[in-house]
Amino acid sequence: MWSPRRRRLTLAGQFLVLQLVVVALVLAIVGAISLHQSTASFAADRGTQMRSVAEYLANTAVVRDRVTGPDAATSLAPAIDRAVSLSGATDIAIADPRGRILSSSDPRLVGTRAALGESDVRAGRGWVGDIDTRGRRYVAGHAPIIDDSGTVVGLAIAEQRYPTIWARLTDAAGDLVLYLGVGALLGVAGSWLVSRTVKRRTRGLEPHEFATLADHREALLHSIREGVVAVGTDGRVTMVNDGARELLGLREDPIGRRVDELGLPDQVASVLVGGNETQDVVLLVGDRVVVCNQRSASSRGEGIGTVTTMRDRTELVSMQGQLSSNLSITDTLRAQTHEFANQLHTISGLVQLREYDEVTSLVGTLTRRRAEISDAVTRRIADRAVAALLIAKSSGAAEAGVELSLAPTSDLPTLPAAVSADLTTIIGNLVDNAVDAAKTGADPSVHVELHVDAGEVVLEVRDSGPGVPDDMVDAIFIRGFTTKPEVPGGRGIGLPLVRLICSQRGGSVTVVPGAGATFRVRLPMEVA
């Protein structure tokens, strides 16, 4: 069954109600304090006056002379009435030393026992205080009536009844109304100002809308697989989702902590707090390859930090490395096919011309050359995959008119399969780049050197090309950067892949200054 949606109070209404509740509480406290002060003031003022009246009555000659007479109720009445008219007391009475009332402003009390409470008036001392009698509370003043011989012959009692609570509150009604009016006015004005300020800061959203947005944001952030990290201008993490915590390996909650306290690699931390808008930055986090994009966040034109998104591209980079190796091998096989085709055409022509001696001489020469190349490589390179790649690359370089040579000092043993696979990818990319750079110059050549030093494979590839300008040493390792014409599938992949493989194994790739371009790679034989 459809039911109408319950209307919620606006933020301004909630502030107004809160202000009015606060004002009501303040007024209740003020009323209680006023009541207490009124009671204390009444007790102090009227108590002193009641004691003065009792002492005045006790010192009157008529009272002292007739208090012990047989007709005290009648003879003392004029003095009591005069004291009542002068003081405004509720009740005034005269009692004998035992407390029995002899005469009173209220004739019904004659003969009854006076309520003395804690008074020590029968000991001959005056007293003032509160007493409860006849079901009501009074402030009373007591004074002893002493004859000429110093004997207490009677008690003078003056009592003033406390006004009711309502009477005491109505006495302060004017002040309370003033406080109520001023408080309500300030509450309404304050709530209006606060609500306007809050609306302006919150863009007119109500509290329940904030809660809805927060719930939706949490659900959205934690449902996407990509990692999202927000960092404030002070370098502290303000927001992170489950994907980012998994990619960065964060076990504890990083919210509110500085980025440099999270134990992240320096390169990752510098990207998160860099503040520069970046696109497709490849980072190595543990054994994961993470691609990051970062944008600055602002509110009303003021920067509030950065938001970095990250995606796991480990499998993609692995496939890209394999594809790069396959493309390199394909190009090499294509070059060898072209070279063999030319040689077969030559042999075919010589056979048609019946120059059989020339055919024999050419085949011998080609066989010796191929054997020399294979022997020069395999004698120094024991790893078969690397040796096969270098032999194939020499044919490709020859096809491009570039001389590819292996340094006589090269000495490479058989490598673990994983290291051999990574090294062939690195050699293939560096040699291909070197051949492309050298083939346009005079006397083009590429020089390769391989050896093992302190548990690391050291590879150096040097070409006779124009070299790498100093201002591009870092740029050439950025994915997508290239100085070559664009081709389908994109360029600028080889050198970033080389650096990534080296980083994964704890190695390095550097550009050595000098003539031409020289790349030096150090690749640990054990996984870092």
Sequence and secondary structure as in RCSB ss.txt:
>XXXX:A:sequence
MWSPRRRRLTLAGQFLVLQLVVVALVLAIVGAISLHQSTASFAADRGTQMRSVAEYLANTAVVRDRVTGPDAATS
LAPAIDRAVSLSGATDIAIADPRGRILSSSDPRLVGTRAALGESDVRAGRGWVGDIDTRGRRYVAGHAPIIDDSG
TVVGLAIAEQRYPTIWARLTDAAGDLVLYLGVGALLGVAGSWLVSRTVKRRTRGLEPHEFATLADHREALLHSIR
EGVVAVGTDGRVTMVNDGARELLGLREDPIGRRVDELGLPDQVASVLVGGNETQDVVLLVGDRVVVCNQRSASSR
GEGIGTVTTMRDRTELVSMQGQLSSNLSITDTLRAQTHEFANQLHTISGLVQLREYDEVTSLVGTLTRRRAEISD
AVTRRIADRAVAALLIAKSSGAAEAGVELSLAPTSDLPTLPAAVSADLTTIIGNLVDNAVDAAKTGADPSVHVEL
HVDAGEVVLEVRDSGPGVPDDMVDAIFIRGFTTKPEVPGGRGIGLPLVRLICSQRGGSVTVVPGAGATFRVRLPM
EVA
>XXXX:A:secstr
          HHHHHHHHHHHHHHHHHHHHHHHHHHHHHHHHHHHHHHHHHHHHHHHHT HHHHHHTTSTTHHHH
SHHHHHHHHHHH  SEEEEE TTSBEEEESSGGGTTSB   TT  GGGT  EEEEEEETTEEEEEEEEEEE TTS
 EEEEEEEEEE   HHHHHHHTHHHHHHHHHHHHHHHHHHHHHHHHHHHHHHTT  HHHHHHHHHHHHHHHHH S
SEEEEEETTSBEEEE HHHHHHHT  S  TTSBGGGTT  HHHHHHHT  S EEEEEEEETTEEEEEEEEEEEET
TEEEEEEEEEEE HHHHHHHHHHHHHHHHHHHHHHHHHHHHHHHHHHHHHHHTT HHHHHHHHHHHHHHHHHHHH
HHHTTB  HHHHHHHHHHHHHHHHTT EEEE TT BB    HHHHHHHHHHHHHHHHHHHHHHTTSSS EEEEEE
EEETTEEEEEEEESS    GGGTTGGGSTT  SS   TT S  HHHHHHHHHHHTT EEEEE SSS EEEEEEES
S  
